[in-house]
């Protein structure tokens, strides 16, 4: 761990690019690329240790993967040839107490994220005028009451610890007992030039009481993570993100989404949905922009002027952003949230008129003022269905 290492999370917004628009070392970049195709499942032992299937062992050995050594610190080796990249290579063993309160708090430091070309896509596809900035407002504390499905994602990359935002979503295979979380692809995978991030964990209602950073130093874990730390035992993102995603320019952003399946670091016998008491349905028949009255984005912005310790929200009527003529048009809203908000859920009325997740924060300009997120269609549904089916 590098306590003072800036967290550069993948692009939280177009300019939050790929380092988690809510991430750490790359906060300010967009993207993460993990493949949607599921490989062998990774069941957990009673103590939370992930059991690696035989068909993966030889391949992982080629990358120098040894479970005991990994948990003892070998995960810090980021040599390019040892950075697991393919979908079937995803392995994320629980390292108990790795994400202690201070490490989580320190992971919120992020450099100014890189920007995308402000004219990107202006003459391609359909792009509306840049929306007026909407000032992000602090979510009401306790977050468990106002935004119970929201939380932070913590992970490690070559530059240090990083952060993103995420949302608890419903799992059709386990009604009322979902262990599925929605975030951005760049929050789990570095894209075309890298591979899977490590030690990926989700903390619902992080800093539930909305305390200032000064009060969190040395705080007990149950104050910072009142509903526990949930490790991602599986993650999938789009092939497009994996093939094209990068830290700047918005490449892969229309497909910058990911689904995590999580398991508690310390089991209570309850699912994530049961633990937090809520989960959102995902709307894959994404409505056209003119038909959306308003979208609310929630996240934990970590780049200045924010510090990553509190949840914020923006609500605006979306407009359209087209980066290329061949990719789907993205939703765009006015919002001043910065890096760290990447992966945070965008909520609007679903086809039944009830709140549903319709997108997630993907990209935004370095000078915060707007955010863009992918419209969720067949590709997103394929990833979601694969993760759900994997844990039936």
HUUR-V323050 format. One record per residue. RES is the residue in one letter. SS is DSSP state (a for helix, b for strand, c for the rest). NEAR is the number of other ideal C-beta (glycine too) atoms within 12 Angstrom. Layout:
RES_SS_NEAR, RES_SS_NEAR
//
This chain:
X_c_25, X_c_21, X_c_18, X_c_15, X_c_25, X_c_34, X_c_51, X_b_50, X_c_67, X_b_70, X_b_65, X_c_74, X_c_66, X_b_57, X_c_45, X_c_69, X_b_57, X_b_63, X_c_60, X_b_72, X_b_71, X_c_68, X_c_70, X_b_56, X_b_44, X_c_57, X_c_63, X_c_53, X_b_61, X_b_66, X_c_64, X_c_64, X_c_47, X_c_55, X_c_39, X_c_38, X_c_25, X_c_29, X_c_27, X_c_23, X_c_25, X_c_34, X_c_18, X_b_28, X_c_16, X_c_12, X_c_16, X_c_28, X_c_24, X_b_30, X_c_21, X_c_31, X_c_19, X_a_11, X_a_14, X_a_26, X_a_19, X_a_13, X_a_22, X_a_31, X_a_19, X_a_15, X_c_28, X_c_19, X_c_30, X_c_21, X_a_25, X_a_14, X_a_19, X_a_30, X_a_26, X_c_14, X_c_16, X_a_23, X_a_35, X_a_25, X_c_21, X_c_24, X_c_14, X_a_14, X_a_12, X_a_26, X_c_27, X_c_37, X_c_29, X_c_27, X_a_35, X_a_27, X_a_35, X_c_45, X_c_43, X_c_44, X_c_36, X_c_37, X_c_32, X_c_20, X_c_21, X_c_32, X_c_39, X_c_28, X_a_31, X_a_23, X_a_35, X_a_43, X_a_41, X_a_32, X_c_51, X_c_51, X_c_37, X_c_50, X_c_31, X_c_27, X_c_54, X_c_37, X_c_32, X_c_42, X_c_20, X_c_21, X_c_18, X_c_32, X_c_33, X_c_20, X_c_12, X_c_20, X_c_20, X_c_25, X_c_27, X_c_25, X_c_13, X_c_25, X_c_28, X_c_18, X_c_20, X_c_28, X_c_20, X_c_38, X_b_22, X_b_25, X_c_37, X_c_20, X_c_22, X_c_24, X_a_38, X_a_28, X_a_19, X_a_24, X_c_40, X_c_31, X_c_42, X_b_53, X_b_51, X_b_57, X_b_65, X_b_56, X_b_56, X_b_42, X_b_47, X_c_29, X_c_34, X_b_36, X_b_49, X_b_63, X_b_64, X_b_75, X_b_63, X_b_60, X_b_56, X_b_45, X_b_46, X_c_33, X_c_34, X_c_22, X_c_21, X_c_24, X_c_14, X_c_19, X_c_24, X_c_39, X_c_40, X_b_46, X_b_54, X_b_59, X_b_63, X_c_75, X_a_64, X_a_71, X_a_70, X_c_63, X_b_58, X_c_48, X_c_50, X_c_26, X_c_27, X_c_37, X_c_35, X_b_45, X_c_58, X_b_42, X_b_40, X_b_51, X_b_50, X_b_53, X_b_51, X_b_44, X_c_43, X_c_54, X_c_39, X_c_34, X_c_25, X_c_27, X_c_26, X_c_18, X_a_25, X_a_11, X_a_18, X_a_30, X_c_18, X_c_14, X_c_25, X_c_15, X_a_27, X_a_18, X_a_25, X_a_39, X_c_37, X_c_27, X_c_39, X_c_34, X_c_41, X_b_44, X_b_42, X_b_49, X_b_37, X_b_43, X_b_55, X_b_48, X_b_56, X_c_46, X_a_26, X_a_40, X_a_49, X_a_41, X_a_25, X_a_32, X_c_51, X_b_36, X_c_47, X_c_33, X_c_30, X_c_49, X_c_38, X_c_50, X_a_60, X_a_47, X_a_49, X_c_63, X_c_62, X_b_60, X_b_52, X_b_52, X_b_45, X_b_45, X_b_39, X_b_31, X_c_34, X_c_23, X_c_23, X_c_15, X_c_11, X_c_21, X_c_33, X_a_47, X_a_30, X_a_24, X_a_35, X_a_42, X_c_20, X_c_32, X_c_35, X_b_35, X_b_34, X_b_41, X_c_35, X_c_29, X_c_19, X_c_34, X_c_25, X_c_18, X_a_32, X_a_14, X_a_20, X_c_31, X_c_16, X_c_25, X_b_44, X_b_43, X_b_53, X_b_49, X_b_61, X_c_63, X_c_53, X_c_59, X_c_50, X_c_24, X_c_19, X_c_36, X_c_28, X_c_50, X_c_38, X_c_42, X_c_49, X_b_43, X_b_37, X_b_42, X_b_26, X_b_34, X_c_23, X_c_39, X_b_30, X_b_30, X_b_44, X_c_29, X_c_38, X_c_26, X_c_15, X_c_14, X_c_31, X_c_36, X_c_32, X_b_49, X_b_47, X_b_49, X_b_46, X_b_32, X_b_45, X_c_34, X_c_55, X_c_53, X_c_66, X_b_63, X_c_65, X_c_70, X_c_70, X_c_60, X_b_49, X_b_53, X_b_39, X_b_37, X_b_21, X_c_25, X_c_18, X_c_10, X_c_12, X_c_15, X_b_29, X_b_32, X_b_46, X_b_44, X_b_50, X_b_60, X_c_71, X_c_68, X_b_64, X_b_59, X_c_41, X_c_34, X_c_23, X_c_41, X_b_30, X_b_45, X_b_64, X_b_56, X_b_63, X_c_48, X_c_42, X_c_40, X_c_28, X_a_18, X_a_34, X_a_41, X_a_25, X_a_26, X_a_46, X_a_38, X_a_25, X_a_32, X_a_45, X_a_30, X_a_23, X_a_31, X_c_30, X_c_16
//
